[in-house]
Amino acid sequence: MVGRNAPSYNHGRDKVAYRGESQVSYGVFRYKGPYPPSGSHTCSWTVKALDAKGKTVAEGKSSKKLP
């Protein structure tokens, strides 16, 4: 996640090894949610699926103005 109004703030990022599961386990990511100190902020999320060599095989993106 990237906060467009504060792009240097680290919301966290992580990688999860895929082993055939149909869901990602609860708590596997470290993440600080979008809580703007004042006003509204636009946040963008990107999720990537990587192959064993680290090449992107699929990607999803979304943006939303909060709150």
DSSP file (Angstrom, degrees, kcal/mol; ACC not computed):
  #  RESIDUE AA STRUCTURE BP1 BP2  ACC     N-H-->O    O-->H-N    N-H-->O    O-->H-N    TCO  KAPPA ALPHA  PHI   PSI    X-CA   Y-CA   Z-CA
    1    1 A M              0   0    0      0, 0.0    10,-0.5     0, 0.0     2,-0.4   0.000 360.0 360.0 360.0 139.0    0.0    0.0    0.0
    2    2 A V  E     -A   44   0A   0     42,-2.8    42,-2.6     8,-0.1     2,-0.8  -0.994 360.0-142.6-126.0 126.9    1.2    3.5   -0.8
    3    3 A G  E >   -A   43   0A   0     -2,-0.4     3,-1.1     3,-0.4    40,-0.2  -0.811  11.3-153.9 -85.2 114.2   -0.4    6.6    0.7
    4    4 A R  T 3  S+     0   0    0     38,-3.0    -1,-0.2    -2,-0.8    39,-0.1   0.748  93.9  49.8 -63.5 -25.1   -0.3    9.1   -2.2
    5    5 A N  T 3  S+     0   0    0     37,-0.5    -1,-0.3     1,-0.2    38,-0.1   0.621 127.7  23.2 -88.7 -13.9   -0.3   12.1    0.2
    6    6 A A  S X  S+     0   0    0     -3,-1.1     3,-1.8     3,-0.1    -3,-0.4  -0.472  71.1 167.2-146.0  67.5    2.6   10.6    2.3
    7    7 A P  T 3  S+     0   0    0      0, 0.0    -3,-0.1     0, 0.0    -4,-0.1   0.683  73.0  61.3 -64.0 -18.9    4.5    8.2   -0.1
    8    8 A S  T 3  S+     0   0    0      2,-0.1     2,-0.3    -6,-0.1    -6,-0.0   0.631  78.2 104.3 -83.0 -11.7    7.5    7.8    2.2
    9    9 A Y  S <  S-     0   0    0     -3,-1.8     2,-0.8    -6,-0.2    -6,-0.4  -0.557  72.6-133.1 -72.7 126.9    5.4    6.4    5.1
   10   10 A N        +     0   0    0     -2,-0.3    -8,-0.1     1,-0.2     3,-0.1  -0.716  28.6 175.1 -87.3 108.9    6.0    2.6    5.3
   11   11 A H        -     0   0    0     -2,-0.8    21,-2.4   -10,-0.5    -1,-0.2   0.509  55.4-101.6 -85.8  -6.2    2.7    0.7    5.6
   12   12 A G        -     0   0    0     19,-0.2     2,-0.3   -11,-0.1    -1,-0.2   0.015  34.8-151.6 101.4 150.2    4.6   -2.6    5.4
   13   13 A R        +     0   0    0     -3,-0.1     2,-0.3    -2,-0.0    17,-0.0  -0.973  16.8 170.7-153.5 153.7    5.2   -5.1    2.7
   14   14 A D        -     0   0    0     -2,-0.3     2,-0.4    15,-0.0    15,-0.1  -0.961  25.3-127.8-157.0 167.1    5.8   -8.8    2.7
   15   15 A K        -     0   0    0     -2,-0.3     2,-0.4    13,-0.1    -2,-0.0  -0.968  14.7-160.5-124.8 143.9    6.0  -11.9    0.6
   16   16 A V        -     0   0    0     -2,-0.4     2,-0.3    13,-0.0    -2,-0.0  -0.991  19.9-129.1-125.9 123.9    4.2  -15.2    1.2
   17   17 A A        -     0   0    0     -2,-0.4     2,-0.5     1,-0.1    -2,-0.0  -0.549  23.6-131.8 -71.6 130.7    5.4  -18.4   -0.3
   18   18 A Y        +     0   0    0     -2,-0.3    -1,-0.1     1,-0.1     6,-0.0  -0.731  32.6 168.1 -87.1 127.9    2.6  -20.2   -2.2
   19   19 A R  S    S-     0   0    0     -2,-0.5    -1,-0.1     2,-0.0    -2,-0.0  -0.061  71.0 -76.4-128.8  30.8    2.3  -23.9   -1.4
   20   20 A G  S    S+     0   0    0      1,-0.3    -2,-0.1     2,-0.0     2,-0.0   0.473  83.2 146.9  91.0   2.4   -1.0  -24.7   -3.0
   21   21 A E        -     0   0    0      1,-0.1    -1,-0.3     2,-0.1     3,-0.1  -0.331  46.5-144.8 -69.9 154.5   -3.3  -23.1   -0.4
   22   22 A S  S    S+     0   0    0      1,-0.1     2,-0.3    -2,-0.0    -1,-0.1   0.564  82.6  33.7 -93.6 -10.4   -6.5  -21.5   -1.5
   23   23 A Q  S    S-     0   0    0      3,-0.0     2,-0.5     0, 0.0    -1,-0.1  -0.968  80.2-115.7-141.2 156.0   -6.3  -18.7    1.2
   24   24 A V        -     0   0    0     -2,-0.3     3,-0.1    -3,-0.1    -6,-0.0  -0.800  44.6-109.8 -89.2 132.1   -3.6  -16.7    2.9
   25   25 A S    >   -     0   0    0     -2,-0.5     3,-1.6     1,-0.1     4,-0.2  -0.284  36.4 -96.9 -64.7 144.9   -3.5  -17.3    6.6
   26   26 A Y  T 3  S+     0   0    0      1,-0.2    -1,-0.1     2,-0.1    -3,-0.0  -0.362 107.8  18.6 -59.6 135.6   -4.6  -14.6    9.0
   27   27 A G  T 3  S+     0   0    0     -3,-0.1    -1,-0.2     2,-0.1    -2,-0.1   0.496  83.4 121.5  84.6   4.1   -1.8  -12.6   10.4
   28   28 A V    <   +     0   0    0     -3,-1.6     2,-0.3     2,-0.0    -2,-0.1   0.770  66.0  61.4 -73.4 -24.2    0.8  -13.5    7.7
   29   29 A F  S    S-     0   0    0     -4,-0.2     2,-0.6   -15,-0.1    -2,-0.1  -0.787  73.5-141.0-103.1 145.5    1.3   -9.9    6.7
   30   30 A R        +     0   0    0     -2,-0.3     2,-0.3   -17,-0.0    -2,-0.0  -0.928  39.5 163.3 -98.2 126.1    2.6   -7.0    8.7
   31   31 A Y        -     0   0    0     -2,-0.6     2,-0.6   -19,-0.1   -19,-0.2  -0.997  36.7-153.2-152.1 136.3    0.5   -3.9    7.8
   32   32 A K        -     0   0    0    -21,-2.4     3,-0.1    -2,-0.3    -2,-0.0  -0.960  34.3-131.3-110.9 115.4   -0.3   -0.5    9.1
   33   33 A G        -     0   0    0     -2,-0.6     2,-1.1     1,-0.1    -1,-0.0   0.010  29.2 -85.6 -64.5 168.4   -3.7    0.6    7.8
   34   34 A P        +     0   0    0      0, 0.0    -1,-0.1     0, 0.0     7,-0.1  -0.643  57.8 156.3 -80.7  99.7   -4.6    3.9    6.2
   35   35 A Y        -     0   0    0     -2,-1.1    -2,-0.0    -3,-0.1     0, 0.0  -0.752  28.3-154.8-124.6  83.5   -5.3    6.3    9.0
   36   36 A P        -     0   0    0      0, 0.0     3,-0.1     0, 0.0     5,-0.0  -0.301  15.5-135.2 -59.4 138.7   -4.7    9.8    7.8
   37   37 A P  S    S-     0   0    0      0, 0.0     2,-0.3     0, 0.0     3,-0.0   0.806  83.9  -8.1 -65.7 -28.7   -3.9   12.3   10.6
   38   38 A S  S    S+     0   0    0      2,-0.0    -3,-0.0     0, 0.0     0, 0.0  -0.975 114.4   3.3-162.6 154.9   -6.3   14.8    9.1
   39   39 A G  S    S-     0   0    0     -2,-0.3     2,-0.3    -3,-0.1     0, 0.0  -0.188  96.4 -48.6  65.7-158.7   -8.4   15.3    6.0
   40   40 A S        -     0   0    0     27,-0.1     2,-0.3    -3,-0.0    25,-0.0  -0.849  49.1-166.4-115.5 153.3   -8.6   12.7    3.3
   41   41 A H  E     - B   0  66A   0     25,-3.0    25,-3.9    -2,-0.3     2,-0.5  -0.952  20.2-126.0-133.6 151.3   -5.8   10.8    1.6
   42   42 A T  E     - B   0  65A   0     -2,-0.3   -38,-3.0    23,-0.3   -37,-0.5  -0.891  28.2-167.9-100.3 127.9   -5.7    8.7   -1.5
   43   43 A C  E     -AB   3  64A   0     21,-2.8    21,-2.4    -2,-0.5     2,-0.4  -0.897   6.3-158.7-116.5 144.5   -4.2    5.2   -1.0
   44   44 A S  E     -AB   2  63A   0    -42,-2.6   -42,-2.8    -2,-0.4     2,-0.4  -0.982   4.2-162.0-124.2 134.9   -3.1    2.7   -3.7
   45   45 A W  E     - B   0  62A   0     17,-3.2    17,-2.0    -2,-0.4     2,-0.4  -0.911   4.6-172.3-114.1 142.1   -2.8   -1.1   -3.1
   46   46 A T  E     - B   0  61A   0     -2,-0.4     2,-0.4    15,-0.2    15,-0.2  -0.998   2.0-173.5-133.3 131.1   -0.8   -3.5   -5.4
   47   47 A V  E     - B   0  60A   0     13,-2.7    13,-2.9    -2,-0.4     2,-0.4  -0.993   9.8-169.4-123.2 129.4   -0.9   -7.3   -5.0
   48   48 A K  E     - B   0  59A   0     -2,-0.4     2,-0.5    11,-0.2    11,-0.2  -0.933  17.0-148.6-121.7 142.9    1.5   -9.4   -7.2
   49   49 A A  E     - B   0  58A   0      9,-2.8     8,-3.3    -2,-0.4     9,-1.3  -0.952  24.3-166.1-104.8 125.4    1.7  -13.1   -7.9
   50   50 A L  E     - B   0  56A   0     -2,-0.5     6,-0.2     6,-0.2     2,-0.1  -0.845  14.0-130.9-113.3 147.3    5.3  -14.1   -8.5
   51   51 A D    >   -     0   0    0      4,-2.6     3,-2.1    -2,-0.3    -1,-0.0  -0.251  46.7 -82.9 -82.7-177.7    6.7  -17.4  -10.0
   52   52 A A  T 3  S+     0   0    0      1,-0.3    -1,-0.1     2,-0.1    -2,-0.0   0.732 131.5  51.7 -60.8 -23.6    9.5  -19.3   -8.3
   53   53 A K  T 3  S-     0   0    0      2,-0.1    -1,-0.3     0, 0.0    -3,-0.0   0.416 121.6-104.9 -93.5   0.7   12.1  -17.1  -10.0
   54   54 A G  S <  S+     0   0    0     -3,-2.1     2,-0.3     1,-0.3    -2,-0.1   0.521  71.6 144.9  90.0   5.8   10.4  -13.9   -8.8
   55   55 A K        -     0   0    0      1,-0.1    -4,-2.6     2,-0.0     2,-0.3  -0.607  56.1-112.7 -78.6 135.7    8.9  -12.9  -12.1
   56   56 A T  E     +B   50   0A   0     -2,-0.3    -6,-0.2    -6,-0.2     3,-0.1  -0.540  39.0 170.5 -69.5 124.6    5.5  -11.2  -11.9
   57   57 A V  E     +     0   0A   0     -8,-3.3     2,-0.3     1,-0.4    -7,-0.2   0.584  68.6   7.2-109.2 -17.7    2.8  -13.6  -13.4
   58   58 A A  E     -B   49   0A   0     -9,-1.3    -9,-2.8     2,-0.0    -1,-0.4  -0.972  63.2-169.6-159.5 153.5   -0.3  -11.6  -12.3
   59   59 A E  E     -B   48   0A   0     -2,-0.3     2,-0.4   -11,-0.2   -11,-0.2  -0.995   4.6-166.3-150.4 140.4   -1.0   -8.2  -10.7
   60   60 A G  E     -B   47   0A   0    -13,-2.9   -13,-2.7    -2,-0.3     2,-0.3  -0.985  10.4-174.4-127.4 141.6   -4.0   -6.5   -9.1
   61   61 A K  E     +B   46   0A   0     -2,-0.4     2,-0.3   -15,-0.2   -15,-0.2  -0.964   6.8 171.4-135.1 150.9   -4.2   -2.8   -8.3
   62   62 A S  E     -B   45   0A   0    -17,-2.0   -17,-3.2    -2,-0.3     2,-0.3  -0.981   9.5-165.2-153.9 148.6   -6.8   -0.6   -6.6
   63   63 A S  E     +B   44   0A   0     -2,-0.3     2,-0.3   -19,-0.3   -19,-0.2  -0.980  10.2 174.4-134.2 148.8   -6.9    3.0   -5.3
   64   64 A K  E     -B   43   0A   0    -21,-2.4   -21,-2.8    -2,-0.3     2,-0.5  -0.983  30.8-124.4-154.7 142.5   -9.4    4.8   -3.0
   65   65 A K  E     -B   42   0A   0     -2,-0.3   -23,-0.3   -23,-0.2    -2,-0.0  -0.778  45.8-120.8 -86.3 128.3   -9.8    8.1   -1.3
   66   66 A L  E      B   41   0A   0    -25,-3.9   -25,-3.0    -2,-0.5   -31,-0.0  -0.886 360.0 360.0-122.2 151.5  -10.0    7.7    2.5
   67   67 A P              0   0    0      0, 0.0    -1,-0.2     0, 0.0   -27,-0.1  -0.951 360.0 360.0 -75.0 360.0  -12.0    8.4    4.7
